[in-house]
Amino acid sequence: MENTLDIGDKVLVNKLVYHFRSIQPGDIVVFNGEGSWDPVPAPAPGSSDPLVRLYDATLDPLYHSIIGLFGTAPGQTDYIKRVIGVPGDHVACCNASGDVTVNGVALHEQPYLYPGNPPSTQHFSITVPPGRLWVMGDHRSVSYDSRGHTADPGGGTIPESMVIGRAFMTVWPPSRWRILSIPGTFAQPGVDGGKAAALAAAAAPFLPLGAGFIIAVPMTLLQRRLRGRLRRR
C-alpha cells in the first residue's frame, strides 16, 4: 500500500461504518483472508475437561472480542488493501492506455499509486460476484493482491463478510497523521455503476472518528513505552 501507507504506520480502523453504509470503491479495508486467500484453519480438538469446555464456550470468545476491538485478533492474519470493485462491477485491465477500468471507465490512479508504478502489468477481466470484493494494493508492482489469487476460491475476490473495517486515518508516527479519504477518481461518472448516493454517504464524517482518535493516540504511546521498558530489561 506504499506510499499511501508506509511500513510501520499505525492506522485507525472504523469497525462500525459498514453497519451504516455499504463498502465502496476506493475504501481502504482491513480483512481476514481465511477462506479466500488463506486456508480455513482446522478446528482444534475439543477438551474432555468440562471446565475447559466452559471456558472455550464463554470466556475465550469474550476475550477475543475485546482484544479484537483494539487490533488484530490473536492468531489471525489480516490484510489491508484498496477496494477497486464491489459486487456487480466489471473490473478489467488494461485498456489501450494501460489503465484499470471499472464498468468500462478508466481509473486515473496516479495520485495514489506508488511513483513510477503502472496500474497493472497483469491482465484480468472479472465481474465481481455477489457478496465479494476485488481489492488491490497501491504499490502495484509488488502488491500480492486479487491479481495474484485468481486461482483461489472466489477468483481472487474476497468475501465482504470477512472485512473487519475501514482504515480511515494514520495515527503513528505523528509526521504521518492524515485522513485516508476516497480518491476523486472513484467519483467519475459511470465508475459507481449508479451508486452515487452511496458514495456521497461515504464522504460523511467517519463514525466515530473523534472518539477513536482520542483513544488510539494514547494507546499507541503506551504501547511504545511498554515495549521500550521490556527491551531495557
N, C-alpha and C positions, 0 to 999 in steps of 0.2 A: 504493500500500500504506500510505499515511498513515492513522492515526498509528502503526500497528504499526511501520512503518519511516518515517524521515524522509529527506528529500533530503540526501545527504552521508553517511548512515550506511554503515558498512562491516560486512558480515556474514560470519560464518564458515559455510562450506558443507561439509557432510559428503558426500563423493563416494563413500563406501563403503557407506553404510547400506542402499541398495537392493539390494545383493548379499546382504543377510541378511534383509530383510523387504520386503514389497510397499509401494507408495506408498499412503498412507491419506488419507481426507478430513480436512481441517484442516491437513495439511502445507503449509508454505511451500516451494515448489520453484523452483529456477533451471533454465531450459530454453532450448534453442536453437530458435528459431522457424522454421528452414528446413524447407520442405515442408508447413507448416501455415499459419502467419501470415505468413511471408516466402517469397518465391520461392526455389527452389533455384538458386544461382549457376551460371552457365555454366562448365564446366571450362576452365582455362587451356590454351592450345595448348602442346603438348609441344615441347621443345627438340631440335634435331638434334645438339647437343653431347653426347657420351657422358658427360663429366664432370658436366654439369648434370643429365642424366637419373639418374646415380648418386646425386647429392646429393638430388634430388627423391624418390628411392625409399628413401633410408636416413636421412640426417642431418636433412632437413627434417621428416619425421614425428616423429622423436625430439625435435627442438627444440620442436615444437608440443605434444607430450605433456608435456614438462617444464614449459613455460610454463602449460599448462592446469592443472597441479597447484596453481598459486598464483593463479589468476584466470581471466579470460576469454581464450580463445584468440584470437590476432591475427586481425582481420578478421571476427570472429564477433559477431553481435548476440544477446545473451541477455536474457531476461525473468525477472521474479520475481513470482509470483502465489500465491494460496492455492488448494489443491485443494478443490473442492466435491463433485465426483462422480468416482468411479472406474468401471472397466468394469462394465456391468450396472446401474448406478444410474440411476434415473429422476429427473432434476433439472428442476424447473419453477418458474415464477413467474408470477403470485403467487397465494397463497390469499386467502381473504376478509379476512384480517388484514394482507395485504400482505407476507407472509413468503415467502422462498425455501423450497421443500420438497425433500427428498431421500427417495425411496421413500415419499412421502406424509406424511412427518413434517416439521413446520415447524421451521426452524432459528432459534434465538433468538440472533441475531448481534450484538446491541447492544454486548456487551463489547469487541468488536474492530473494529466499523465506525467510520468517521470520524464524529465527533459531528454529529448532525443529518442524516446520510445515511439514506435509506430503503434497504432491502435491494436493491431494483432498481426502476427506472421503466420498464424494458423487459420485455415478456412473452416467455417462451420455454418450451418443453417438449421435452426430449430424453432419450432413453435412451442413455447413454454407450456407444459401440461398444467391442468388444474391443480391448485394447491402447492405449486412448486415455483422456484425462482432460478434465474440464470444470473450468476454473480461472477465478477472479475476483479482482479486487483488493479491498482493504478500504476504499478511498476510492471507493465505488460510483458517486458522481455524476460522476466524471471518469475512472474507470478504463476503458481500452480493452482489454477482456479477451475471454473467449469470446463474450460477448454481441455484441460488435462484429465478430466474424469468422464469423458464421453462413453467409455466402456463400462462405467459403474452404473448401478441402478439409478434410473432417472435420466440417463444420458448426460450426466454432468450437472443436472439441476439439483437443487436441494429442497427438502420439504419446508414449507412455511412454518409448519408446526415445530420445527427444530430451531427456529430463530429465537434467541434469548432476548434480544432488544436492539435498539438503535444507538450506535455510538454518535453522540452529538456534540462532544466537547473534549478537547485535550486539556488535562489539568496539571500535567507534570511533564517536563520541567517548566518553571514559570515562563521561560522565554518562548515556550511553545503554546501557551494558552490561546485557544481560538475555538470558535464555533464551527462545527462541521456541517455546513449547510448544503442543501441540494443544489448542484451547479445549474446554471441557467440553461445549459444545453438540453436538459430533460424537460424543459417547458416549451420546447419548439412545437409548433402546430403539427399534429399527427403523431408525435412520439408517444403521447399519453394514451392514444387509442380511445379518446373520448373520456378520459379520466381527469379532465382539467379541474373539476370541482374538488376532487380528492387531493390533487397537487396543491391547490390553494390552501387546503386544510393543513398540508404538510408544512407550510410556511408559518403556521400559527405558533405561538410560544410553546416551547418544549416543556411538557409536564413531567415531573416537577423540577424544572431547571434550577430555580433558586435554592430549594432545599437540598437537592442533590449536590450542587456545587459547594454549599456550606459544609456538608458532611464529608465530601470527597477530599478536600484540601487538607483538613486536619488529620484525616486517616492516613493520607499519603505521607505527611510529615512524621506522624507517629511510627508508621511502618519503617521509614528510613532510619529513624533514631534507634529503634529496636534492633534492626539489622546491624547498625554500627556498633552497638554495645556487644552483640553476640560475636562480631568479628574480633573486637578487642579482647574478649575472653579467650 
